[in-house]
Amino acid sequence: MLDPMANPLSEARKRQVARLDGVKPPTARAALALAKSQAYQDAADAPATLRAYATDLANFEAWCGKHGLTPMPATPETVGAYLAAAGEGYAMPTLRRRVAAIARACGVAGHPLDTKHPAIRETLRGIGRKHGTPSRRSAALTTAEVRKLSRACGTDLAGARDRALFLIGFAGALRRSELVGLDMAQVTWTGNGLKLLIERSKTDKAGEGAEIAIPRGRSEETCPVTALQIWLTTAEITAGPLFRKVNRGGVVESARLSPDAVRQILLKRAARAGLKGTLFEPISPHGLRAGFVTTAYRNGVPDEEIMGHTRHRSLTTMRSYVRRAKLGQASPAGKLGL
């Protein structure tokens, strides 16, 4: 039976021990290297990903137990039936993630699952055709929306922090995890702005890091560099986390903001600014990143320059961030010279 609350990769250690059983015991140094290898394997995925996989595996195991099926080793037919049973109640990305979680557990257990088998692939396609709905994407927060957010922040400590948070997030096309992960040591002030060292990000699995330049803005009201300087000076921050909690007494704490705190702050300020999303394009922190790409695309910035700043590895993925409704109302048919 599966242990959904355990890291699936912990099974790799058991396989390593099994392969070494009956063989000359490894040296102390080799044993240490094996332990380090396992530690790196355990760290290959983000904790949030592992938690999601654990939940998915628990759901799959419960369904199999209820219907008299064996979860391990999972067969394509069993996974297909599981997907069919869940098809109408879950979004397609959730179902695909569940397949990934099951496949991962199968691989670790030494029973690879063929996720391209028709029982899985065609079931997913059929669910998409019959029950699929447009995917939810964050509403693009372009310069106009970010200006409104900035004005809604006020002049107190929390307002100074939130203004800097939005403007740096937008100008840097940063993910919220990257925003809250910034430390003073990663900021370099330059003659015309600043540079941010992003030590680790979602797509930077190897931890190579990236440096992003953010110049001063044309308007002091929306200048990300000025906003950050005001926040750091007012909060008296000289080392440690850039963006921190401000308690109800107006005191800046030492703890950094959590990624979810960014979401809550944005929703609060967006409501005050009168910004509203839709069912399929809700307001969320990812909208700052989508807004950067949309605005840059609208202003004719070349694809390679946008990708260099956003650190997208795929042109297709980068262009998926463009919100066409924000590019303008003119139809391409009007440019045909008819």
C-alpha positions as CSV (number, residue, x, y, z in Angstrom):
1,M,0.0,0.0,0.0
2,L,1.1,3.5,-0.6
3,D,2.2,5.8,2.2
4,P,0.8,9.1,0.8
5,M,2.3,11.3,3.5
6,A,5.9,10.1,2.9
7,N,8.2,11.5,0.3
8,P,8.1,9.0,-2.6
9,L,11.8,9.4,-3.1
10,S,12.5,7.9,0.4
11,E,11.8,4.6,-1.2
12,A,15.0,5.1,-3.2
13,R,17.1,4.6,-0.1
14,K,15.4,1.2,0.4
15,R,16.3,0.2,-3.1
16,Q,19.9,1.3,-2.6
17,V,20.2,-0.9,0.5
18,A,18.6,-3.8,-1.3
19,R,21.1,-3.6,-4.1
20,L,23.9,-3.5,-1.6
21,D,22.5,-6.5,0.3
22,G,24.9,-9.5,0.2
23,V,27.6,-7.3,-1.4
24,K,30.7,-6.0,0.3
25,P,29.6,-3.2,2.7
26,P,30.5,0.3,1.4
27,T,33.2,2.3,3.0
28,A,32.2,5.0,5.4
29,R,33.0,7.6,2.8
30,A,30.8,5.8,0.2
31,A,28.0,5.5,2.8
32,L,28.2,9.2,3.3
33,A,28.1,9.9,-0.4
34,L,25.0,7.6,-0.7
35,A,23.3,9.6,2.1
36,K,24.2,12.9,0.4
37,S,22.8,11.6,-2.9
38,Q,19.5,10.7,-1.3
39,A,19.4,14.1,0.4
40,Y,19.8,15.8,-3.0
41,Q,17.1,13.6,-4.5
42,D,14.7,14.5,-1.7
43,A,15.4,18.2,-2.4
44,A,14.9,17.9,-6.2
45,D,11.3,19.1,-5.9
46,A,9.9,22.0,-4.0
47,P,8.1,21.1,-0.7
48,A,4.8,22.4,-2.1
49,T,5.1,20.0,-5.0
50,L,5.8,17.1,-2.7
51,R,2.8,18.0,-0.5
52,A,0.6,18.1,-3.6
53,Y,1.9,14.8,-4.7
54,A,1.3,13.3,-1.3
55,T,-2.3,14.5,-1.4
56,D,-2.8,13.1,-4.9
57,L,-1.4,9.7,-4.0
58,A,-3.7,9.6,-0.9
59,N,-6.7,10.3,-3.1
60,F,-5.7,7.6,-5.6
61,E,-5.1,5.0,-2.9
62,A,-8.4,5.8,-1.2
63,W,-10.3,5.4,-4.5
64,C,-8.5,2.1,-5.3
65,G,-9.3,0.8,-1.8
66,K,-12.9,1.7,-2.1
67,H,-13.3,-0.1,-5.5
68,G,-11.2,-3.1,-4.7
69,L,-8.2,-2.2,-6.9
70,T,-4.5,-2.4,-6.1
71,P,-2.8,1.1,-6.2
72,M,0.8,-0.4,-6.6
73,P,1.9,-1.3,-9.1
74,A,-0.6,0.9,-10.9
75,T,-1.7,-0.1,-14.3
76,P,-2.7,2.3,-17.1
77,E,-6.2,0.8,-17.0
78,T,-6.6,1.5,-13.3
79,V,-5.3,5.0,-13.6
80,G,-7.6,5.6,-16.6
81,A,-10.6,4.4,-14.6
82,Y,-9.6,6.7,-11.7
83,L,-9.4,9.6,-14.0
84,A,-12.8,8.8,-15.6
85,A,-14.4,8.7,-12.1
86,A,-12.9,12.1,-11.2
87,G,-13.2,13.7,-14.6
88,E,-16.2,15.9,-14.0
89,G,-15.1,17.2,-10.6
90,Y,-11.6,18.4,-11.2
91,A,-9.8,20.8,-13.6
92,M,-7.6,19.3,-16.2
93,P,-4.3,20.6,-14.6
94,T,-5.3,18.9,-11.4
95,L,-5.9,15.6,-13.2
96,R,-2.6,15.9,-15.1
97,R,-0.8,16.5,-11.8
98,R,-2.4,13.4,-10.3
99,V,-1.1,11.3,-13.2
100,A,2.4,12.8,-12.6
101,A,2.2,12.0,-8.9
102,I,1.1,8.4,-9.5
103,A,3.8,7.9,-12.2
104,R,6.4,9.3,-9.9
105,A,5.5,6.9,-7.1
106,C,5.4,4.0,-9.6
107,G,8.9,4.9,-10.9
108,V,10.3,5.1,-7.4
109,A,8.8,1.7,-6.6
110,G,10.5,0.2,-9.6
111,H,7.3,-0.2,-11.7
112,P,7.4,2.6,-14.4
113,L,3.9,3.7,-15.5
114,D,3.4,4.4,-19.2
115,T,1.6,7.7,-19.0
116,K,1.2,7.8,-22.8
117,H,-0.8,4.6,-22.8
118,P,-4.2,5.1,-24.5
119,A,-6.0,4.2,-21.3
120,I,-4.5,7.3,-19.7
121,R,-3.8,9.7,-22.6
122,E,-7.1,9.2,-24.4
123,T,-9.1,9.3,-21.2
124,L,-7.6,12.7,-20.4
125,R,-8.3,13.9,-24.0
126,G,-11.9,12.7,-23.8
127,I,-12.4,14.5,-20.4
128,G,-11.0,17.6,-21.9
129,R,-13.4,17.5,-24.8
130,K,-16.5,16.7,-22.8
131,H,-16.0,18.6,-19.6
132,G,-13.0,20.9,-20.2
133,T,-13.4,24.6,-19.4
134,P,-11.1,27.5,-20.2
135,S,-8.2,27.5,-17.9
136,R,-7.9,30.2,-15.2
137,R,-5.2,32.8,-15.8
138,S,-4.1,35.7,-13.7
139,A,-5.5,39.0,-14.8
140,A,-2.6,41.1,-16.3
141,L,-1.7,44.0,-14.0
142,T,-0.2,46.4,-16.5
143,T,1.2,49.8,-15.8
144,A,-2.2,51.4,-15.5
145,E,-3.3,48.8,-12.8
146,V,0.0,49.0,-11.0
147,R,-0.3,52.8,-10.8
148,K,-3.7,52.4,-9.2
149,L,-2.3,49.8,-6.7
150,S,0.5,52.2,-5.8
151,R,-1.9,55.0,-5.1
152,A,-4.0,52.7,-2.9
153,C,-1.1,51.9,-0.6
154,G,-1.2,55.0,1.6
155,T,1.8,56.6,3.4
156,D,2.2,54.4,6.5
157,L,4.9,51.7,6.9
158,A,2.7,49.0,5.5
159,G,1.8,51.2,2.6
160,A,5.5,51.9,1.8
161,R,6.2,48.2,1.9
162,D,3.3,47.3,-0.3
163,R,4.1,50.0,-2.9
164,A,7.7,48.7,-3.1
165,L,6.5,45.1,-3.3
166,F,4.2,45.8,-6.2
167,L,6.6,48.0,-8.2
168,I,9.6,45.8,-7.7
169,G,7.5,42.7,-8.5
170,F,6.2,44.3,-11.7
171,A,9.4,45.9,-12.9
172,G,11.3,42.7,-12.2
173,A,8.6,40.3,-13.5
174,L,9.1,38.4,-10.3
175,R,7.2,35.4,-8.9
176,R,5.9,35.9,-5.4
177,S,8.4,33.3,-4.1
178,E,11.2,35.2,-5.6
179,L,9.9,38.5,-4.1
180,V,9.7,37.2,-0.5
181,G,13.0,35.4,-0.9
182,L,15.0,38.6,-1.6
183,D,17.6,39.7,1.0
184,M,19.6,42.9,1.2
185,A,22.7,41.1,0.1
186,Q,21.0,40.4,-3.2
187,V,20.5,44.1,-4.0
188,T,23.2,46.1,-5.8
189,W,22.6,49.8,-6.2
190,T,23.8,51.3,-9.5
191,G,24.0,54.8,-11.0
192,N,20.7,54.4,-12.8
193,G,18.8,52.0,-10.6
194,L,19.6,48.6,-9.0
195,K,20.3,45.0,-9.8
196,L,18.7,42.0,-8.1
197,L,20.4,38.7,-7.8
198,I,17.7,35.9,-8.0
199,E,19.6,33.0,-6.5
200,R,16.9,30.4,-7.1
201,S,13.6,30.3,-8.9
202,K,10.9,27.9,-10.1
203,T,12.6,27.2,-13.5
204,D,16.2,27.4,-12.2
205,K,16.4,23.8,-10.9
206,A,20.3,23.9,-11.1
207,G,20.5,26.9,-8.9
208,E,22.5,28.9,-11.4
209,G,20.9,32.2,-10.4
210,A,20.2,35.2,-12.5
211,E,20.7,39.0,-12.3
212,I,18.0,41.4,-13.2
213,A,18.5,45.1,-13.8
214,I,15.7,47.5,-12.7
215,P,16.2,51.2,-13.8
216,R,14.7,54.2,-12.2
217,G,11.2,55.0,-13.4
218,R,10.2,58.2,-15.3
219,S,7.7,59.1,-12.6
220,E,8.6,59.3,-8.9
221,E,5.2,58.0,-8.1
222,T,5.8,54.7,-9.9
223,C,9.6,54.4,-9.7
224,P,10.4,51.0,-8.3
225,V,13.9,52.1,-7.2
226,T,12.6,55.1,-5.2
227,A,9.8,53.0,-3.7
228,L,12.3,50.4,-2.4
229,Q,14.6,53.1,-1.0
230,I,11.8,54.7,0.9
231,W,10.7,51.4,2.3
232,L,14.1,50.3,3.4
233,T,14.9,53.7,4.9
234,T,11.6,54.1,6.7
235,A,11.8,50.5,8.0
236,E,15.5,50.9,8.9
237,I,16.4,47.7,7.1
238,T,20.1,47.3,6.4
239,A,20.4,43.5,6.4
240,G,18.3,40.4,6.1
241,P,14.9,40.0,4.3
242,L,13.8,42.8,2.1
243,F,10.1,42.5,2.5
244,R,8.9,41.8,6.1
245,K,5.8,41.7,8.2
246,V,4.5,44.9,9.7
247,N,2.4,44.1,12.8
248,R,-0.8,45.9,13.9
249,G,1.3,48.3,16.1
250,G,3.2,49.5,13.0
251,V,6.4,47.7,14.0
252,V,8.5,46.1,11.4
253,E,9.3,42.5,12.3
254,S,12.4,40.5,11.5
255,A,10.5,37.7,9.7
256,R,10.1,37.8,5.9
257,L,6.7,37.8,4.3
258,S,5.3,34.4,3.2
259,P,4.3,33.9,-0.5
260,D,0.6,33.7,0.6
261,A,1.0,37.0,2.4
262,V,1.8,38.6,-1.0
263,R,-1.5,37.3,-2.3
264,Q,-3.5,38.7,0.7
265,I,-1.8,42.1,0.5
266,L,-2.5,42.3,-3.3
267,L,-6.2,41.4,-2.9
268,K,-6.6,44.0,-0.1
269,R,-5.0,46.8,-2.1
270,A,-6.7,45.8,-5.3
271,A,-10.1,46.0,-3.6
272,R,-9.2,49.5,-2.3
273,A,-8.1,50.5,-5.8
274,G,-11.3,49.2,-7.4
275,L,-9.5,46.6,-9.4
276,K,-11.6,43.5,-10.1
277,G,-10.8,40.3,-11.9
278,T,-13.1,37.8,-13.6
279,L,-13.9,34.1,-13.1
280,F,-11.3,33.1,-15.6
281,E,-8.8,35.9,-15.0
282,P,-8.8,36.6,-11.2
283,I,-6.5,39.0,-9.4
284,S,-3.4,37.3,-8.2
285,P,0.3,38.0,-7.7
286,H,1.1,36.2,-10.9
287,G,-0.7,39.1,-12.6
288,L,2.3,41.3,-12.0
289,R,4.5,39.0,-14.1
290,A,1.8,38.6,-16.8
291,G,1.3,42.4,-16.8
292,F,5.0,42.9,-17.4
293,V,5.0,40.6,-20.4
294,T,1.8,42.1,-21.8
295,T,3.0,45.6,-21.4
296,A,6.4,44.9,-22.9
297,Y,4.9,43.0,-25.8
298,R,2.4,45.9,-26.4
299,N,5.3,48.4,-26.5
300,G,7.3,46.4,-29.1
301,V,10.0,45.0,-26.9
302,P,11.7,42.0,-28.7
303,D,10.9,38.5,-27.6
304,E,14.5,37.7,-26.6
305,E,14.7,40.8,-24.4
306,I,11.5,39.9,-22.6
307,M,12.6,36.3,-22.1
308,G,16.0,37.5,-20.9
309,H,14.3,39.6,-18.2
310,T,11.5,37.1,-17.2
311,R,13.9,34.1,-17.5
312,H,11.5,32.1,-19.6
313,R,13.1,29.2,-21.3
314,S,10.3,28.7,-23.9
315,L,9.0,31.3,-26.3
316,T,5.6,29.6,-26.3
317,T,5.4,29.8,-22.5
318,M,6.4,33.4,-22.5
319,R,3.8,34.4,-25.1
320,S,1.1,32.5,-23.1
321,Y,1.5,35.3,-20.5
322,V,0.3,37.9,-23.0
323,R,-3.3,39.0,-22.4
324,R,-4.6,39.8,-25.8
325,A,-7.4,41.9,-24.5
326,K,-4.8,44.4,-23.1
327,L,-3.0,44.8,-26.4
328,G,-5.5,47.0,-28.0
329,Q,-8.9,46.8,-29.6
330,A,-7.9,47.2,-33.3
331,S,-8.6,44.1,-35.3
332,P,-5.7,42.7,-37.5
333,A,-8.2,42.7,-40.4
334,G,-7.9,46.5,-40.3
335,K,-4.3,46.2,-41.2
336,L,-4.7,44.4,-44.5
337,G,-5.0,47.6,-46.7
338,L,-8.5,46.8,-47.9
